[in-house]
Amino acid sequence: MEQHTASDVEPERPSAARVYDYYLGGSHNFAVDRAMAEQAIRILPELPANMRANRAFLRRAVRFMIAQGVRQFLDLGSGIPTVGNVHEVALSEAPDARVVYVDSDPVAVAHSQSILEDVAQATIVQADVTDPAVVIGHARRQLDFDRPIGVLMVALLHFVPETANPRALIAHYRDAVTPGSFLAISHGTADQQGDRGPQLEALYSRSANPLVSRDKATIESYFDGYELVEPGVVFVPLWRPDPGSLPSSTPPERTATYAGVGRVR
Ligand SMILES: C[S@@+](CC[C@H](N)C(=O)[O-])C[C@H]1O[C@@H](n2cnc3c(N)ncnc32)[C@H](O)[C@@H]1O
């Protein structure tokens, strides 16, 4: 694993990982992150609830993949772990599961290292997901690429600009895994958001991770080469809600986040 030093941390510029940690009630954030998060919450007051809805999707997607026989996970842009991490969900359902977490943020990596110290079946790699050859090289040390892998790009791709060619990036990961593997995506959108979408993009443009909202058709097209699992790409609370869970009083589109899962053909 690549090592990082405290000097990698940029405390003077908000980072997506630390701002997200603040939305989720964590303590791994600095004053600049909290200030930006509060500004974002003024634009879209549901943001903290939306982030919890996104985490809930992540857990449902992992459980779905486990039910399909997947035992290995590659969590790209894994963030600063809060409760209900991929390895916790996966290991509670399948004790033989293995997880490789990947994030470029030094605070996310340091925190992941500390919580994974005693977890033999999960590891964290500090790398840029837009360099798939490097990421896959690391992952191959832990995961068997001849067996299905659940690739998770949850709340990640809206931080991947067009210049990094997200479509080619997704295709690279798709072509590295075997049929029967899965891809989960959740992605921020400006669809049905009025002027809130552009306002959030303008705010995040001042952070280390500018935000790129994309529309539903674009996110659906990211599943080219995959069989899209029912119900397709939908607002995040609508993706296979847990049976018996109460619908939120907030309209699903207020999450400003689409989610979908595809199976590699
Ligand atoms: C909003 S958080 C999402 C965390 C987690 N996937 C979730 O949904 O709960 C986005 C994460 O992606 C990471 N990230 C953004 N761009 C990245 C890149 N090019 N390479 C690696 N990680 C990246 C950020 O550091 C951050 O931790």
The ligand as a Tripos MOL2 file, in Angstrom:
@<TRIPOS>MOLECULE
LIG
   27    29     1     0     0
SMALL
NO_CHARGES

@<TRIPOS>ATOM
      1 C1        -18.9230   11.3140   -1.0330 C.3       1 LIG1
      2 S1        -17.6300   10.2250   -0.5900 S.3       1 LIG1
      3 C2        -18.4250    8.6550   -0.7890 C.3       1 LIG1
      4 C3        -17.9520    7.6040    0.1810 C.3       1 LIG1
      5 C4        -18.6440    6.2490    0.0590 C.3       1 LIG1
      6 N1        -18.4350    5.6680   -1.2480 N.3       1 LIG1
      7 C5        -20.1140    6.3780    0.3140 C.2       1 LIG1
      8 O1        -20.8720    6.4630   -0.6500 O.co2     1 LIG1
      9 O2        -20.5340    6.4110    1.4610 O.co2     1 LIG1
     10 C6        -16.6030   10.2770   -2.0710 C.3       1 LIG1
     11 C7        -15.2410    9.6880   -1.8500 C.3       1 LIG1
     12 O3        -14.5980    9.5240   -3.1280 O.3       1 LIG1
     13 C8        -13.2410    9.8500   -2.9570 C.3       1 LIG1
     14 N2        -12.6840   10.1990   -4.2780 N.ar      1 LIG1
     15 C9        -13.0730   11.2100   -5.0950 C.ar      1 LIG1
     16 N3        -12.3490   11.1860   -6.2310 N.ar      1 LIG1
     17 C10       -11.4810   10.1490   -6.1150 C.ar      1 LIG1
     18 C11       -10.4740    9.6080   -6.9550 C.ar      1 LIG1
     19 N4        -10.2080   10.1420   -8.1630 N.pl3     1 LIG1
     20 N5         -9.7700    8.5280   -6.5190 N.ar      1 LIG1
     21 C12       -10.0210    7.9820   -5.3110 C.ar      1 LIG1
     22 N6        -10.9830    8.4430   -4.4620 N.ar      1 LIG1
     23 C13       -11.6960    9.5120   -4.8630 C.ar      1 LIG1
     24 C14       -13.2300   11.0040   -1.9840 C.3       1 LIG1
     25 O4        -11.9710   11.1620   -1.3490 O.3       1 LIG1
     26 C15       -14.3310   10.5870   -1.0170 C.3       1 LIG1
     27 O5        -13.8010    9.8550    0.0560 O.3       1 LIG1
@<TRIPOS>BOND
     1     1     2 1
     2     2     3 1
     3     2    10 1
     4     3     4 1
     5     4     5 1
     6     5     6 1
     7     5     7 1
     8     7     8 2
     9     7     9 1
    10    10    11 1
    11    11    12 1
    12    11    26 1
    13    12    13 1
    14    13    14 1
    15    13    24 1
    16    14    15 ar
    17    14    23 ar
    18    15    16 ar
    19    16    17 ar
    20    17    18 ar
    21    17    23 ar
    22    18    19 1
    23    18    20 ar
    24    20    21 ar
    25    21    22 ar
    26    22    23 ar
    27    24    25 1
    28    24    26 1
    29    26    27 1
@<TRIPOS>SUBSTRUCTURE
     1 LIG1         1 GROUP 0 **** ****
